[in-house]
Amino acid sequence: MLKDIKIQQIIGIIIGTAIYSFGFVHFNMLNKLGEGGFSGISLILYFTFNLDPAITNIVLNIPIFILGWKLLGRKEFFYSILGILSVSVFLKIFQAYQFPLDLKNDLLLASLFAGVFVGVGLGIIFRCGGTTGGVDIIARLAHKYVGWSMGKTMFLFDTFVLIASWLTFLSSITMMYTLVAVFVGARVIDVVQEGAYAAKGAFIISNEPEEIARTVSEKMGRGITVFHAYGYYTKQHKDVLYCIVGRNEIVQLKSIIRKIDPKAFVSIIDVKDVTGEGFRIEE
């Protein structure tokens, strides 16, 4: 059943839940900031009825997993259970052993750190194949039985939770800071999932493609891919070079091209995630 479970992913999920829980306790709970999803519901129950989020996190997810377990593969189900239980354990630990971070007089800093910690934690969890349960399973059910997109369902659910938070424990000011935290968290999740390492891709059209490819290969140690193409207007066939380099190498690449062919056409694009030989290698 669990032959595909990898220890690296288990460790990653545990680390991600620890980071997430630390930020949730020290920045959301201690500064009375809200959150989307089931975490936001846990905060509503905490500030309204003083219910421990470590417990409500599990209780809220039990019926969702009963409804949605057939949608999850065995491996994904295991990782999701691990993520939910780890979050509850770390929430309990960090509530009992808190670090002295008094940011009540600086809610902007608190909201930014809330977004960063929650975003980094969830990004690691998602990247390792886990979840923290809740909304993503509801979104899959809505997609299967109602036909709604997952993004639409998650947006509507988060909107409902934030409005409910505003009507229960959030003031207008903390509501606005909560929106800052949610926005930052969403962006950080994207960065962590897509890869923090960003590179540059270069498309090069030149009359000296062979010389440019040879020089880049020898001096920079980067591979070159050659596309055979032709210009629509001139109808001339030319080789288009494609090369990916680190951000710190883009100046050197342009210098090489300029020396060989000052009239070369060069298009530089952002590459958000790179794996493989010469870059970060992952399984």
C-alpha positions in Angstrom: 0.0 0.0 0.0 2.7 2.5 1.0 5.5 1.3 -1.3 5.6 4.6 -3.1 5.9 6.6 0.2 9.2 8.5 0.3 11.0 9.5 3.5 12.1 12.8 1.9 8.5 13.8 1.3 7.5 12.8 4.9 10.3 14.9 6.3 9.3 17.8 4.0 5.7 17.7 5.0 6.6 17.6 8.7 9.0 20.6 8.2 6.3 22.5 6.2 3.6 21.9 8.9 6.1 23.1 11.6 6.7 26.4 9.7 3.0 26.8 9.0 2.0 26.2 12.6 4.7 28.5 14.0 3.4 31.4 11.8 -0.2 30.6 12.5 0.3 30.7 16.3 2.8 33.6 16.5 1.4 35.9 13.9 -2.3 35.0 13.3 -3.4 33.9 16.7 -1.3 36.3 18.9 -2.2 39.3 16.7 -5.8 38.4 16.1 -5.5 38.2 12.4 -7.8 36.0 10.3 -7.0 33.4 7.6 -8.9 31.7 4.8 -10.0 28.1 4.6 -10.4 25.7 7.5 -7.7 27.6 9.3 -9.9 30.7 9.2 -12.8 28.7 10.7 -10.5 27.4 13.5 -9.6 31.1 14.3 -13.3 32.0 14.4 -14.0 29.2 16.8 -11.0 30.1 18.9 -11.7 33.8 19.3 -15.5 33.3 19.6 -15.7 30.1 21.8 -12.1 29.7 22.9 -11.8 26.3 21.1 -8.3 25.0 20.6 -7.4 25.1 16.9 -5.2 22.0 17.4 -8.5 20.1 18.1 -10.8 21.9 15.7 -8.4 21.3 12.9 -8.9 17.6 13.2 -12.6 17.7 14.0 -13.4 19.8 10.9 -11.4 17.6 8.6 -12.9 14.2 9.7 -16.2 14.6 7.8 -14.4 16.0 4.7 -12.1 13.0 4.5 -15.1 10.6 4.9 -16.7 12.3 2.0 -13.6 12.7 -0.2 -11.4 9.7 0.6 -12.3 8.0 -2.7 -11.0 11.0 -4.6 -7.5 10.6 -3.1 -5.0 7.9 -4.0 -3.6 5.9 -1.2 -0.3 7.8 -1.2 -2.0 11.2 -1.3 -4.4 10.1 1.4 -1.5 9.1 3.7 0.3 12.4 3.0 -2.8 14.4 3.7 -3.5 12.6 7.0 0.2 13.2 7.9 -0.2 16.9 7.1 -3.4 17.3 9.2 -2.1 15.5 12.2 1.3 17.2 12.1 -0.4 20.6 12.0 -2.4 19.8 15.1 0.6 18.5 16.9 2.7 21.6 16.1 -0.2 24.0 16.9 -0.3 22.4 20.4 3.4 22.6 20.8 3.7 26.2 19.7 0.8 27.3 21.9 2.5 25.8 24.9 6.0 27.1 24.1 5.7 30.5 22.5 8.5 32.8 21.4 8.4 36.4 22.7 7.3 38.2 19.5 5.3 41.2 20.5 4.0 42.7 17.2 0.7 44.1 18.3 1.9 47.6 17.7 3.1 46.8 14.2 0.3 44.8 12.5 1.7 45.4 9.1 4.9 43.5 10.1 2.7 40.8 11.7 0.6 40.4 8.6 3.6 40.2 6.3 5.3 37.5 8.5 1.9 35.7 8.8 1.8 35.5 5.0 5.4 34.5 4.6 5.3 31.7 7.2 2.0 30.3 6.1 3.0 30.6 2.5 6.4 28.9 2.9 4.9 26.1 5.1 2.0 25.3 2.7 4.3 25.6 -0.3 6.6 23.0 1.1 3.7 20.7 2.1 2.1 21.0 -1.4 5.5 20.5 -3.1 6.0 17.3 -1.2 2.5 16.0 -2.3 0.7 16.6 1.0 -2.2 18.8 2.0 -3.7 20.2 5.2 -7.1 18.8 4.2 -10.2 21.0 4.1 -10.9 23.3 1.2 -8.9 21.5 -1.5 -11.0 18.3 -1.0 -14.2 20.3 -1.0 -13.0 21.9 -4.2 -12.5 18.5 -5.8 -15.9 17.3 -4.8 -17.5 20.5 -6.2 -15.6 20.0 -9.4 -16.7 16.4 -9.8 -20.4 16.8 -8.8 -21.2 20.4 -9.6 -18.7 21.2 -12.4 -17.2 24.2 -10.6 -13.5 24.9 -11.1 -11.3 24.2 -8.1 -10.1 27.8 -8.1 -13.6 29.2 -8.1 -14.6 27.0 -5.1 -11.6 27.8 -3.1 -12.0 31.6 -3.8 -15.7 31.5 -2.7 -15.0 29.5 0.4 -12.1 31.8 1.5 -14.3 34.8 0.8 -17.1 33.3 3.0 -14.7 32.6 5.8 -13.1 36.0 5.7 -16.5 37.7 5.8 -17.5 35.5 8.7 -14.3 36.4 10.5 -15.1 40.1 10.0 -18.5 39.7 11.4 -17.3 37.8 14.5 -13.9 38.8 15.7 -12.0 41.0 13.1 -12.2 44.7 13.2 -12.1 46.7 9.9 -8.4 47.4 10.5 -7.4 43.8 11.2 -9.6 42.7 8.3 -7.4 44.8 6.0 -4.2 43.4 7.5 -5.6 39.9 7.1 -6.1 40.5 3.4 -2.5 41.6 3.2 -1.4 38.3 4.9 -3.6 36.2 2.6 -2.3 37.9 -0.5 1.4 37.5 0.6 0.8 33.9 1.5 -0.7 33.1 -1.9 2.3 34.6 -3.7 4.8 32.9 -1.4 3.1 29.5 -2.0 3.5 30.1 -5.8 7.2 30.9 -5.3 7.9 27.8 -3.2 5.9 25.5 -5.5 7.4 26.8 -8.7 10.9 27.0 -7.3 12.7 29.9 -5.7 15.5 29.5 -8.2 14.8 31.8 -11.2 16.8 31.7 -14.4 16.8 33.5 -17.7 16.1 31.9 -21.1 17.5 33.5 -24.2 16.3 33.0 -27.8 19.1 34.1 -30.2 18.7 34.7 -34.0 22.0 35.4 -35.6 24.0 35.1 -38.8 26.7 33.4 -36.7 24.8 30.7 -34.8 27.6 28.2 -34.8 30.2 30.6 -33.4 27.8 31.8 -30.7 26.8 28.3 -29.7 30.5 27.1 -29.5 31.6 30.1 -27.5 28.7 29.9 -25.0 29.4 26.2 -24.6 33.1 26.6 -24.0 33.2 29.8 -21.9 30.0 29.4 -19.9 29.5 25.6 -19.9 25.9 26.0 -20.9 24.0 23.8 -23.3 22.5 25.2 -26.5 19.4 23.9 -28.3 19.1 24.7 -32.0 15.7 25.2 -33.7 15.5 25.2 -37.5 13.2 28.1 -38.5 12.6 30.6 -41.2 11.5 34.3 -41.3 8.0 34.9 -42.5 8.9 38.2 -44.2 12.3 37.2 -45.7 11.5 33.5 -46.2 15.1 32.8 -45.2 15.9 29.7 -43.2 17.9 30.4 -40.0 18.9 28.5 -36.9 17.4 29.8 -33.6 19.5 29.2 -30.5 17.9 28.7 -27.1 19.9 28.8 -23.9 19.1 28.9 -20.2 21.5 30.7 -17.9 21.5 31.9 -14.3 20.5 35.4 -13.6 24.1 36.4 -12.8 25.2 35.1 -16.2 22.9 37.1 -18.4 25.4 39.9 -18.8 28.2 37.6 -19.8 25.9 35.9 -22.4 24.9 39.2 -23.9 28.5 40.3 -24.1 29.5 37.1 -25.9 26.7 37.6 -28.5 27.5 41.3 -28.9 31.2 40.5 -29.7 30.4 37.8 -32.3 27.3 39.4 -33.9 26.3 42.9 -32.8 23.2 42.7 -35.1 21.9 39.5 -33.5 18.3 39.5 -32.3 18.1 38.4 -28.7 14.9 37.8 -26.6 15.3 37.3 -22.9 12.5 35.6 -20.9 12.1 34.7 -17.2 12.3 31.0 -16.3 10.7 30.3 -13.0 11.9 26.8 -12.3 14.8 24.8 -13.8 15.8 21.2 -13.1 18.4 19.0 -14.7 22.1 19.0 -15.5 23.8 22.2 -14.6 20.9 23.4 -12.4 19.1 22.3 -9.3 18.3 18.6 -9.7 15.2 17.0 -8.1 13.6 13.6 -8.3 
